[in-house]
Amino acid sequence: MGDLPKIYVTSGSFGTLNPDVFNRLNRIAEVVVKRGRHSDEELRKILAEYDGIVLGTDKITREVLTGDVRVRIIARHGVGVDNIDLQAATEKRIVVTYTPSANAESVAEHTIGLMLALSRRIVEAHMLMKSGGWSRFELIGFDLKDRTLGIIGLGSIGSRVAEIAKTFGMRILAYDPFVDRSKADRLGVELTSLEAVLKESDFVSIHASLTSETRGLIGERELRLMKPTAFLVNTARGAIVDENALVKALRENWIAGAALDVYSEEPLPREHPLRKMENTILTPHIASYTYEAIRKTDEMVLEALETFFSGGKPKWIANPEVWHLIELEKTKY
């Protein structure tokens, strides 16, 4: 056992639905599992003592990566890598893997579910019935057919949302500066500007990655561009939306409402004003929490670790330039 690499698991969901991944992982490594939040000091110690990490939502910052680092691979159990300083990891010659598209179907379906809940006032109707009430005309909704959906970010999740929404007979607009028109045409989507998406859509759904460019992308100016009858849906990353501006927009009825699965601070503080808004639907970052998505994510993480520790190049590297640097250094010796 002493010759095996050491892997530390912080992810809260890795292997929970598919224990067999640990049977396979134990064949190639010594594995320690400690789920939940870790302090910067704890993370530094892990980085110094282990060869690999299966990472959940803990943040691997440049500061955490200072000092002695033994870790050679950070396998992110998820799609987003905004909790990892990729540049700092590259400088330390650490390979960062992730699981693109693993949760695309799950997040897309959750997004459509939120849109239906907003349009048909399902949550309000449920609460009314639970409280012993009965009303129909006070809960009149509207069809999705012939409504306009604006998608911000036409990656795997945004594309799947577009495909499903098309089956409802919706018109689809999209803003994504990194997508060419041929892809939009294949999806039956009108590629346009962010301003047009905000002005023309009945639903604006966010599916962009969190980067320095998208942080705070939807602020007061953007919310004021939306129709007063429109809804904002965010199942991507909370920090893409300026939450203070959103609270103001909801209170002052610049928009009709919002459905959110993600927040700038998670867990969402108990006294956060969003919890008190009547024109919101809130879920606790569960869009990707389906049996299928978690199992697929497990398999992609395991495949990356098995490949890496057998000397191969993993398929899904978030900082691909690191591989060239690693190979270049090998040729020096």
N, C-alpha and C positions, 0 to 999 in steps of 0.2 A: 504493500500500500504506500510505502514511503516514496516510491518513485512516481506515483500518480500526481497530476496537477491538483491543486486545491481550488474548489469553487465555492463561493459564498452566495446564497440566495436571499435577497431582500424582498423580492416581489411577493405581494400578498396573494396572488392567484396562481402563480406557476405551480403546476402539478396538483392543484386542489381537486380538479375534476378528472384528472388523468394520472393517477399515481404511478402508472407504468413508466412515465418519463424519468422518475427517480431510479427505477430499476436499471434503465439504460444509462442514465447519467453516472450512477455509482460504478458502472463498469469501466468508465474512463477517467474518473476523478474521485477524490475525497470531497464529500459534499457536506457543507454546514448550512442549515436553514434557520434564519431568524427574520421573520416577517415583521413588517411595520416600519415606522419612521426611525431613522438613524441620525444621530448628531454628526456634525462635521468631523469632530474628533474620532467618533466611531468609524466613519467612512475612511478617514486617513489611515487608521489602523488596519482596516480591511484591505485597502489598496496596497499596503506595505507587506501584508502577510499572505495574500491569496493570489492565485494566478488568473482567476476569472471571477466575474460577478454576474449574476442574473438580477438585473436591476428593475425595481418597480418605479415608484415616483420620487425616491430620494434624489436630491440634486448633487450632481458631480460637477462642482464649480472649479474654476481655475485655482482658487484658494485651497480647495480640498485636494487638488492634484499636485500641490507643492510638496517638496520633500521626497523621501524614498518611495518609489512605486514599484511594486513587483507585478501587479496586475498587467496582463497582456491583452485581455479582451473584456469588454463590457457588453453583455448581451441584454439589450433593453427588451423587457417583456411588454411590448406595445409598439404602436405606430409612431408616436411622437418622440423626438429626441431633444426637445427644447429644455429638458432638465439636465442636459449634459453639455459641457463646454467642449464642443468638437475640436476646436482649434487647439485648446490646451491638451486634449487627449492625443491629438495627432503629434504634437510636439514631444509627448512622452512615449510615442510609438505604440499607443494603445488602439487596438481595433475596436470600433463601436459598431455593433450590429443591431438591427431592428427588424420589425415584422410588417413590412408594407402590405396593405390590402387584406391582412388577416381579419380585420374587423369591418371591412367595407360593407358587407351585406347587413350586419347587425346595426351599425350606426345609421346606415341609410334607412332601414326599416323603422328605427326609433325616431328618426327625423320625420318621416311620413306620419308616424303615429302621433307625434306632437302637433303636426299640422292639422290632422283630423280632429284631435282633441280641442284645438283652438276653433276650428271652423264649425264644429258641431256642439261645442260647449259641454263636452262630455264630463269634465271634472266637476263643473258647476251642477250638472244634472245628478251626478253621483252623490255629491254632498247634500243636495236637496232631498234626495230619496232617503239617504241615511238618517237625516234629521226628522223624517216623518212627513215631509212635504210632498206636494204634487203640483206641478205646473208644466204647461206646454208652450203657451204663447210667449211666456217670458224667456224661453230658452230657444227661440228660433235661430237656427244657424244658416249656413250657406254651403253650396256645393263647391268642390274644388274644380270641377269641370269649367273650362273657359276662363279660369283665374290665371294670373301671371305669377310664376315662381321665379325669383331671382336668386341665382346661386353664386356665391363668392368662393372660388376655388373649385376647379373642375378636375380634381385628381380622381383617384379610384372611388372615394366615397361620394364626392359631388357628382361624378358621372353616373353612379348607381342611383342616386336620388333623382337625377334627371330621367333616367330610364323608367323608374317606377312612376314618377309624376306624369310622364307622357301617357301612361296607360289610363290615367284619370282624365285625360283630355286637357291638360294644362298647357299653357304657353310657357316656354322656358327661356329665360335670359341668363347669361352667365358673364362674370368678370373673372378673368384669369390671364395675367400678362405673359404667362409661360406656356400657354396652350395655343396651338395653331388652329386655324379655321377649319382644316380638314377634319380634325377630331370633333369639333363642335358640329360640323355638318353631319358626321356619321351619327351623332347622338340626337340630331334634330333640335339643336340648341342655337339660339342667336347669341353670338359672342359680341359683347358691347362694352361700354365703359362702366366704371363703378357708379358714376353719377346716374347713368341711364337705368342701371339695375335698381338703384335706390328709389328713383323717381317713379318708375313704371310698375314696380312689383306689388302684388298683394301679400306675398310672403317673401322675405329676404332670409335665406338660409346660408349660414357660414360653414365652409368646409376647407378653409385655408390652414396651412401650418403656421405655428407661432414663430415669427422671425422678428428681427429688428424693424423690418419694413411693415409687418402686419400688426405689431403691438400697438394698440390704441387706434387701429384703422377705422373703427366705427365709433366716432365721437359725436359731440353735439351738432356739428355742422352736418354730418352725414345723416343723423337721425332726423334732423329738421327737413331733409330732402325727401324723406319717406312720406307716403300718403297717410293721412290721419286714420284711415281704415286699414292700414297695413300692419302686419305682424313680423317681428324679428324672431328667428329661430337660431340658436347657437348650440351645436353639438361638437364643436371643434376645440377651441381653447378659450378660456374665460378672458384672458388679457387682450384678446383681439378687440373686445368691446370695452369702452370707457364706462364702467358700471355707474359712476356718479352721473354721467350724462344720461345713461339709460334710465336711471331712477327718476331723474327730472322729466325725461320724455314721457314716462309712464304716468307720473303724477299730473303732468300738465296736458296729457292726452295729445301729444304730438303724433303718437302712433296708437293703434288700438290695443296692442298687448305684445307679450313676448313669451317664448317658451325656451327655457335654458336647461342644459344638462351640465354645463361647465362654468367655472367661476374663477375670478382672479386669485382668490384665496380659498383653498379647499382643505378641510370641510368649510362650507359657507358658515361664517359666524352666526350664532343663534339669533343675535339681535340685528342682523343685517336688514336694511330697509327692503330689499327684494323679497324677503320672506313675508312682508306685510302687505305687499301690493296685491290687490284683487285681480288685476288684469295680467297676471303671470301664471305660467305653469312651470314648476321647478322639479327636476329630478336630480338625484345625487351622483352625477357622473357615471351613469349605468348604461349609456348607449352601446358600449362594446361588451357589456356583461351578458353574453349568451353562452350556452354550452358550446355551441359550434365555434364561436370566435375565440373563446379561451383555449379550447383544445387545439385549434389551428395555430394560435400564437405559441402555445407550448411546443408544438411540433417544430415550428420554425426556429425557435430559440434552441431547442435540442439539436436540430440539424446543424445550426451555426457552430455550436460548441463541439459537436462530434467532428465536424469538418476541420475546424481550427486546430484542435488538439491532436488530430492525425496528420497535421502538416499541410492541409489544404487551405484554399481561399474560400471563406464563406460567401454565399450568394448575395446577402443583403447587408452591405457595409455602408454605414451612414457617412463615414469620412474616407471615401475610396482612395484619396491621395496617400493615406498612411501605408497602404499596401506597397506602393511603389517605393516609399522610403524604407520600409522593412526589407524589401528585396534588395534594394541598393546597398543597404548596410551589410547584408549577408555576403555580397560579392567582395567586400573589403577584407574578409578574413579567409 
